[in-house]
Amino acid sequence: MAECGCGNKDGGAGGPFSKGKELVEFVYNAHDGSVRDQPISQGAIAIECQGCKASFTLETYLGKCPECGGVHAVAPMNPVADNVQFAGVDFTLPQ
């Protein structure tokens, strides 16, 4: 999975190098949704919620803060804490 090159090859928005909400939406939809719930290949990432500042562990490529529900994601290409993106305080996942 770390070799995935999906997304825009021209470096445009909506690919694995996106920021914020765009990256969260990319991870949510990548490979027809099969990526978002997979455990992070290099192991869970201890992060601080970019919304409420609570500490939590991101165990899958897309997850929610247990305190405020803020949605965070990291692209499989380089899943490290510095690359975790936050969708914003008003973002909710599709039902």
N, C-alpha and C positions, 0 to 999 in steps of 0.2 A: 504494500500500500504506500509506503514512503516514496516509491518511484512514480506515483501518479502524476501525470502531467496534464490532467484535465483542466478545463477552464479556457480562458482566452489566451491563445498563443501570442497575441500581439501585446500583452501586458495591460490590457484594458480592464475595466471594472468587472467584478463578478467572478473572478477566478481565485486561485489559491493564494494570491498575493494581495488580495483586497484587504481593506481595513474596516473596522467597526461592523455595522449592520450588514454591509455587503458580504463580508467574510462569513458571518454567522449564517446568512441565507445561502451562501455557496455550500458550506459544510452541511447544512440541513438537507439540501437537494442533491448533493454529489452522489453520483452513481445510483440514482433513483432512491435516495434516502438510506442506502445501505451503510454509509460511512458513519453517520451521526451517532449511532448507539454502540459502535465498536469500542472496546477498551483501547486506550492510547498505547501504541505499540512499544514505546520506550518506557512506559509506566505512567502512573497517575502524576498530575502536576499540582503542587500546593500553590495556590494563588490567593490574591486578595480581590474580592468583588470590586469591580470598577464602578459599581453603583453605590452600594452601602458601606463598602470597605471591610466587610466581614471576611474572615479567612475561611477558605474551604478547599476541597480537593476536587479538581476536574479529573474524572476517571475515564470519561469517554470524550470523543472529539467535539461533542456539543453537550453542554450541561447548564443547569440553573443553580444560582446561589440559593442555598437552603434558607437563608434569612429573608431576602427580598424578592427572590424569583428572577433576578437579573440573568439574562441569557448570555453565555460566553461560549466561544468556540476557538479551536486551534486547527489549522490545516495539517493534514497528515504528513506533509512534506518536511516540516521542521517543528514538531510539537514540543516547544519549550515555553516556559512561563512568559518570556519577553514577547512571544508571538500570539498570546491569547488575546482575542478581541472581544469587545463588549458591544451588544446590539443597541444599547441605549435604554434609558429608564422606562420608556413607554412601549417598548417592543414586547410582543407576545408571539409565541409560536402558533402556527396554524393548528386548528383542532383536528 
